[in-house]
């Protein structure tokens, strides 16, 4: 079973959920703002995945801009980035899908979903 981290008000998350539902992909949905993953969980995802650190951040979000992370992100270690991401679910790119402690997808791209879930 997949774990689908979302922000329910996000239109991209709603599109991704609709795609998963239409393709009968079983998942558990978690509101990443109300139930933000812990730093330990995020760090584990990052260590078990070949995803660039920058891709996990919601770079178009207000919080990202407020914190001036654009100029700092390349200097962060996985541990530092995980601590920062765990402070606010709005910093995390969404939707984010995890299975067996590994990141499966970040964001929503229909072609990527077709490859990952079919």
One Martini backbone bead per residue (centre of mass of N, CA, C, O) as a GRO file, in nm:
protein
  118
    1UNK     BB    1   0.099   0.035   0.019
    2UNK     BB    2   0.036   0.363  -0.014
    3UNK     BB    3   0.153   0.693   0.068
    4UNK     BB    4  -0.041   1.002   0.071
    5UNK     BB    5   0.084   1.318   0.058
    6UNK     BB    6  -0.115   1.609   0.152
    7UNK     BB    7  -0.306   1.897   0.047
    8UNK     BB    8  -0.642   1.925   0.024
    9UNK     BB    9  -0.635   2.226  -0.126
   10UNK     BB   10  -0.478   2.100  -0.355
   11UNK     BB   11  -0.512   2.059  -0.692
   12UNK     BB   12  -0.287   1.853  -0.749
   13UNK     BB   13  -0.378   1.647  -0.538
   14UNK     BB   14  -0.658   1.597  -0.658
   15UNK     BB   15  -0.557   1.490  -0.930
   16UNK     BB   16  -0.391   1.256  -0.819
   17UNK     BB   17  -0.621   1.112  -0.673
   18UNK     BB   18  -0.797   1.066  -0.920
   19UNK     BB   19  -0.597   0.892  -1.067
   20UNK     BB   20  -0.572   0.669  -0.856
   21UNK     BB   21  -0.873   0.597  -0.849
   22UNK     BB   22  -0.903   0.533  -1.163
   23UNK     BB   23  -0.651   0.303  -1.112
   24UNK     BB   24  -0.677   0.139  -0.844
   25UNK     BB   25  -0.499   0.276  -0.618
   26UNK     BB   26  -0.373   0.203  -0.317
   27UNK     BB   27  -0.423   0.429  -0.030
   28UNK     BB   28  -0.295   0.656   0.214
   29UNK     BB   29  -0.406   0.950   0.351
   30UNK     BB   30  -0.209   1.250   0.431
   31UNK     BB   31  -0.190   1.539   0.609
   32UNK     BB   32   0.101   1.732   0.599
   33UNK     BB   33   0.007   1.963   0.794
   34UNK     BB   34  -0.117   1.803   1.037
   35UNK     BB   35   0.095   1.540   0.959
   36UNK     BB   36   0.396   1.587   0.982
   37UNK     BB   37   0.672   1.463   0.917
   38UNK     BB   38   0.942   1.355   1.044
   39UNK     BB   39   1.275   1.389   1.035
   40UNK     BB   40   1.336   1.086   1.031
   41UNK     BB   41   1.153   1.013   0.795
   42UNK     BB   42   1.273   1.203   0.583
   43UNK     BB   43   1.562   1.102   0.603
   44UNK     BB   44   1.498   0.815   0.510
   45UNK     BB   45   1.391   0.883   0.233
   46UNK     BB   46   1.650   1.026   0.130
   47UNK     BB   47   1.846   0.777   0.176
   48UNK     BB   48   1.638   0.577  -0.012
   49UNK     BB   49   1.687   0.799  -0.241
   50UNK     BB   50   1.731   0.957  -0.580
   51UNK     BB   51   1.678   1.257  -0.464
   52UNK     BB   52   1.680   1.572  -0.487
   53UNK     BB   53   1.651   1.791  -0.239
   54UNK     BB   54   1.497   2.020  -0.391
   55UNK     BB   55   1.239   1.836  -0.473
   56UNK     BB   56   1.112   1.836  -0.171
   57UNK     BB   57   1.066   2.127  -0.211
   58UNK     BB   58   0.844   2.405  -0.202
   59UNK     BB   59   0.952   2.648  -0.417
   60UNK     BB   60   0.653   2.806  -0.448
   61UNK     BB   61   0.633   2.881  -0.162
   62UNK     BB   62   0.609   3.109   0.088
   63UNK     BB   63   0.792   2.984   0.304
   64UNK     BB   64   1.041   2.951   0.127
   65UNK     BB   65   1.071   3.257   0.073
   66UNK     BB   66   1.076   3.365   0.365
   67UNK     BB   67   1.347   3.185   0.430
   68UNK     BB   68   1.551   3.190   0.189
   69UNK     BB   69   1.623   2.894   0.049
   70UNK     BB   70   1.750   2.927  -0.231
   71UNK     BB   71   2.050   2.999  -0.103
   72UNK     BB   72   2.063   2.728   0.106
   73UNK     BB   73   1.997   2.436  -0.006
   74UNK     BB   74   2.291   2.344  -0.111
   75UNK     BB   75   2.407   2.343   0.205
   76UNK     BB   76   2.236   2.115   0.294
   77UNK     BB   77   2.178   1.857   0.471
   78UNK     BB   78   1.980   1.599   0.523
   79UNK     BB   79   1.930   1.663   0.822
   80UNK     BB   80   1.863   1.965   0.790
   81UNK     BB   81   1.632   1.934   0.589
   82UNK     BB   82   1.454   1.751   0.764
   83UNK     BB   83   1.414   1.949   0.995
   84UNK     BB   84   1.283   2.171   0.825
   85UNK     BB   85   1.045   2.008   0.694
   86UNK     BB   86   0.920   1.927   0.985
   87UNK     BB   87   0.809   2.225   1.062
   88UNK     BB   88   0.651   2.231   0.762
   89UNK     BB   89   0.435   2.103   0.528
   90UNK     BB   90   0.462   2.353   0.318
   91UNK     BB   91   0.768   2.272   0.233
   92UNK     BB   92   0.647   2.031   0.090
   93UNK     BB   93   0.615   1.862  -0.177
   94UNK     BB   94   0.320   1.817  -0.380
   95UNK     BB   95   0.266   1.527  -0.388
   96UNK     BB   96   0.357   1.241  -0.181
   97UNK     BB   97   0.497   0.915  -0.241
   98UNK     BB   98   0.503   0.613  -0.038
   99UNK     BB   99   0.710   0.306  -0.017
  100UNK     BB  100   0.893   0.141   0.189
  101UNK     BB  101   1.056   0.415   0.265
  102UNK     BB  102   1.002   0.530  -0.034
  103UNK     BB  103   1.017   0.735  -0.287
  104UNK     BB  104   0.809   0.757  -0.570
  105UNK     BB  105   0.669   1.053  -0.567
  106UNK     BB  106   0.674   1.400  -0.688
  107UNK     BB  107   0.407   1.519  -0.748
  108UNK     BB  108   0.236   1.570  -1.077
  109UNK     BB  109   0.264   1.315  -1.339
  110UNK     BB  110   0.114   1.115  -1.552
  111UNK     BB  111   0.359   0.959  -1.673
  112UNK     BB  112   0.482   0.879  -1.403
  113UNK     BB  113   0.238   0.731  -1.291
  114UNK     BB  114   0.221   0.516  -1.510
  115UNK     BB  115   0.505   0.393  -1.441
  116UNK     BB  116   0.456   0.347  -1.120
  117UNK     BB  117   0.129   0.211  -1.134
  118UNK     BB  118   0.136  -0.010  -1.403
   0.00000   0.00000   0.00000
